[in-house]
């Protein structure tokens, strides 16, 4: 495990039993290991740069793996993207179905695009694929990544089928400060006849900053609207602090667990872009709608995970210690009195069956 990750855990762990000389050192290591295993992958740091490694955006994936959220994202995005608007006009989004990850043959490289299948609007018995991908920065390998995923996932193995593949539209979302469209660079130099055909799939790039706040606020799907706003302003803390609190009234109408979960996911996502001061300001902005709806900071989540893990580890260590004392007394290695002195348990605890 990298130094930066371990050091981050050590810096966050509170003073307590795990760090007393009498507490077994191996138990401290087990506690740290358990915390690291439980801590979300998106916060793991690059050992050389100290920058979070995100091969794909876990917040985007968590939110838009849901077909309802994905449908609303596409409809909002189509208002600002002509290619997507034309695509949606020929498919029936009401038939959108998620393709399970288990169908993917792509190895563990972090390429975890969200794949869907949808029927065409004419009602003909044919399918079209949709791939959703999010990038927080420019990625020169994005088109190769999409190509591998299309060849892995967008397949129908049926008898009497002439070709196993089917048409696919890849929509790459990004929340960069500047517009980014590597497809245009790829098509540059080709005669117009070949434009749209240089890739074995349809493809469009959408800057989430182009989706108006007003559309996000008006969206009945609060998770989608608020999620888009959080992502589009991740690089602009002033606009973030202005825009996100406008969703308070909508959040109040949501189920408490859903609202709390959404705020927690957003806070973990924003931790990679903004400092704790901004998260604290958001926390204050959302406190007025009740404690259980409060904006949960990433630090709060981290500390709670550590506390829960450490508590379980200490309880297990104490149980093992008592069992050892009982066995040593049972085997005649120690007298009850010596076991009481050495292990610190009462006579009743040691003799209890």
NUPA-118103 format. One line per 4 residues: number of its first residue (from 1); their letters; for each residue z, x, y of C-alpha. Coordinates in steps of 0.2 Angstrom, whole numbers, plus 5000, padded with zeros to 4 digits. Layout:
! NUPA-118103
NUM = A = Z,X,Y  ...
***
This chain:
! NUPA-118103
1 = XXXX = 5000,5000,5000  4995,5007,5017  5008,5015,5029  5004,5002,5043
5 = XXXX = 5008,4987,5032  5024,4994,5025  5030,5000,5042  5027,4983,5049
9 = XXXX = 5037,4975,5036  5051,4988,5039  5051,4985,5057  5053,4966,5055
13 = XXXX = 5066,4965,5041  5083,4961,5048  5099,4971,5045  5107,4964,5030
17 = XXXX = 5112,4967,5012  5096,4974,5006  5099,4989,5017  5117,4993,5013
21 = XXXX = 5120,5009,5003  5127,4999,4989  5112,4988,4987  5100,4995,4974
25 = XXXX = 5086,5004,4982  5074,4997,4969  5078,4980,4975  5073,4984,4993
29 = XXXX = 5056,4990,4986  5054,4974,4976  5058,4964,4992  5045,4973,5002
33 = XXXX = 5032,4971,4988  5035,4952,4986  5034,4950,5005  5017,4959,5006
37 = XXXX = 5010,4949,4991  5015,4933,5000  5009,4938,5018  4992,4931,5022
41 = XXXX = 4977,4943,5019  4971,4940,5037  4985,4951,5044  4983,4966,5033
45 = XXXX = 4979,4981,5044  4966,4995,5043  4975,5011,5040  4964,5021,5051
49 = XXXX = 4961,5010,5066  4976,4998,5065  4964,4983,5068  4966,4968,5057
53 = XXXX = 4953,4968,5042  4945,4951,5041  4930,4951,5030  4929,4932,5034
57 = XXXX = 4939,4921,5045  4953,4912,5034  4957,4900,5048  4939,4894,5049
61 = XXXX = 4938,4893,5030  4954,4883,5029  4948,4871,5042  4930,4868,5038
65 = XXXX = 4931,4869,5019  4935,4850,5021  4920,4840,5021  4926,4828,5035
69 = XXXX = 4930,4843,5047  4913,4852,5042  4903,4836,5046  4911,4834,5063
73 = XXXX = 4909,4853,5067  4890,4851,5063  4888,4836,5073  4897,4843,5088
77 = XXXX = 4887,4859,5086  4870,4850,5085  4873,4844,5103  4870,4862,5109
81 = XXXX = 4859,4869,5096  4841,4863,5093  4838,4870,5076  4854,4862,5069
85 = XXXX = 4850,4845,5078  4833,4845,5069  4840,4850,5053  4853,4836,5053
89 = XXXX = 4840,4823,5057  4832,4826,5040  4848,4826,5029  4861,4813,5026
93 = XXXX = 4878,4821,5031  4887,4806,5022  4882,4814,5006  4890,4831,5010
97 = XXXX = 4898,4839,4995  4908,4855,4994  4901,4868,4981  4917,4875,4972
101 = XXXX = 4920,4893,4974  4920,4895,4955  4901,4892,4956  4899,4908,4965
105 = XXXX = 4894,4924,4957  4897,4935,4972  4910,4948,4968  4926,4951,4977
109 = XXXX = 4918,4958,4993  4926,4946,5005  4910,4936,5006  4917,4919,5006
113 = XXXX = 4905,4908,5015  4908,4889,5013  4894,4881,5003  4889,4863,5003
117 = XXXX = 4875,4852,4995  4868,4837,5004  4855,4824,5001  4839,4822,5012
121 = XXXX = 4838,4807,5024  4823,4799,5015  4833,4796,4999  4822,4806,4988
125 = XXXX = 4831,4814,4973  4832,4832,4980  4846,4842,4987  4848,4854,5002
129 = XXXX = 4861,4868,5003  4872,4871,5018  4881,4888,5021  4894,4889,5035
133 = XXXX = 4900,4907,5040  4911,4913,5054  4911,4930,5062  4923,4936,5075
137 = XXXX = 4912,4950,5080  4894,4957,5077  4890,4961,5059  4874,4970,5055
141 = XXXX = 4875,4965,5037  4876,4946,5040  4858,4942,5034  4860,4952,5018
145 = XXXX = 4877,4944,5015  4869,4926,5017  4854,4931,5006  4866,4936,4992
149 = XXXX = 4876,4921,4993  4861,4909,4993  4854,4918,4977  4871,4916,4969
153 = XXXX = 4876,4898,4974  4861,4888,4978  4854,4885,4961  4851,4871,4950
157 = XXXX = 4849,4875,4931  4840,4859,4925  4828,4856,4911  4810,4855,4917
161 = XXXX = 4814,4861,4934  4800,4872,4941  4812,4883,4952  4830,4884,4951
165 = XXXX = 4833,4887,4970  4833,4874,4983  4831,4875,5002  4846,4881,5012
169 = XXXX = 4852,4881,5030  4864,4894,5035  4874,4891,5050  4883,4906,5057
173 = XXXX = 4897,4903,5070  4904,4916,5081  4916,4916,5095  4910,4932,5104
177 = XXXX = 4909,4935,5122  4890,4937,5122  4876,4928,5113  4871,4936,5097
181 = XXXX = 4856,4931,5086  4850,4945,5074  4836,4933,5067  4827,4935,5084
185 = XXXX = 4827,4954,5082  4821,4952,5064  4807,4941,5069  4802,4952,5084
189 = XXXX = 4785,4960,5081  4779,4947,5068  4765,4935,5073  4772,4917,5078
193 = XXXX = 4765,4911,5061  4778,4920,5052  4793,4915,5063  4805,4904,5053
197 = XXXX = 4798,4912,5037  4805,4930,5037  4820,4925,5028  4821,4915,5011
201 = XXXX = 4832,4902,5020  4834,4893,5036  4846,4901,5048  4854,4898,5065
205 = XXXX = 4867,4906,5075  4880,4896,5086  4892,4903,5099  4907,4892,5098
209 = XXXX = 4909,4895,5117  4894,4883,5120  4903,4868,5112  4910,4859,5128
213 = XXXX = 4929,4856,5129  4926,4838,5133  4917,4835,5116  4931,4843,5107
217 = XXXX = 4944,4833,5116  4934,4817,5113  4932,4820,5095  4943,4809,5084
221 = XXXX = 4945,4823,5072  4959,4832,5081  4960,4847,5069  4941,4850,5071
225 = XXXX = 4942,4848,5090  4957,4859,5093  4952,4872,5080  4935,4874,5089
229 = XXXX = 4944,4876,5106  4957,4889,5098  4942,4899,5092  4931,4898,5107
233 = XXXX = 4945,4904,5119  4953,4917,5107  4946,4931,5119  4952,4922,5135
237 = XXXX = 4970,4918,5136  4970,4909,5153  4958,4896,5147  4967,4895,5130
241 = XXXX = 4983,4891,5139  4974,4878,5149  4964,4870,5135  4975,4869,5120
245 = XXXX = 4990,4859,5128  4977,4845,5132  4978,4840,5114  4997,4836,5114
249 = XXXX = 4994,4817,5116  4982,4818,5101  4994,4828,5091  5007,4815,5093
253 = XXXX = 4997,4802,5084  4994,4813,5069  5005,4814,5054  5019,4826,5057
257 = XXXX = 5016,4837,5043  4997,4839,5047  5001,4842,5065  5014,4856,5061
261 = XXXX = 5002,4864,5048  4988,4864,5061  4999,4872,5074  5005,4885,5062
265 = XXXX = 4987,4890,5056  4981,4891,5074  4996,4902,5079  4992,4914,5064
269 = XXXX = 4974,4915,5069  4978,4918,5087  4990,4932,5083  4975,4943,5080
273 = XXXX = 4969,4941,5098  4983,4937,5109  5000,4945,5112  5017,4937,5108
277 = XXXX = 5019,4932,5126  5004,4920,5125  5011,4912,5109  5028,4910,5118
281 = XXXX = 5019,4901,5132  5010,4889,5120  5026,4886,5111  5034,4880,5127
285 = XXXX = 5019,4869,5130  5020,4860,5114  5039,4859,5113  5039,4842,5123
289 = XXXX = 5031,4833,5108  5046,4837,5096  5053,4851,5087  5044,4848,5070
293 = XXXX = 5028,4848,5080  5032,4864,5089  5020,4878,5090  5025,4890,5076
297 = XXXX = 5023,4908,5080  5016,4920,5068  5032,4930,5070  5043,4915,5065
301 = XXXX = 5032,4912,5050  5034,4930,5045  5052,4931,5048  5055,4915,5037
305 = XXXX = 5044,4922,5023  5055,4938,5023  5071,4929,5024  5066,4917,5009
309 = XXXX = 5060,4932,4999  5075,4942,5002  5087,4928,4998  5078,4925,4981
313 = XXXX = 5078,4944,4978  5097,4945,4981  5101,4930,4971  5091,4938,4956
317 = XXXX = 5099,4955,4958  5117,4947,4958  5112,4937,4942  5106,4953,4934
321 = XXXX = 5122,4962,4939  5133,4949,4932  5124,4948,4916  5125,4967,4914
325 = XXXX = 5144,4966,4917  5145,4952,4904  5135,4962,4891  5145,4978,4894
329 = XXXX = 5161,4969,4891  5154,4960,4876  5148,4976,4868  5165,4985,4871
333 = XXXX = 5157,4997,4884  5169,4992,4897  5186,4983,4897  5186,4967,4908
337 = XXXX = 5197,4975,4920  5186,4990,4923  5171,4978,4924  5180,4968,4937
341 = XXXX = 5183,4984,4947  5166,4992,4944  5155,4976,4947  5166,4966,4959
345 = XXXX = 5166,4950,4949  5182,4940,4945  5188,4939,4927  5183,4921,4926
349 = XXXX = 5165,4925,4931  5164,4939,4918  5171,4929,4904  5161,4913,4908
353 = X = 5149,4909,4894
***
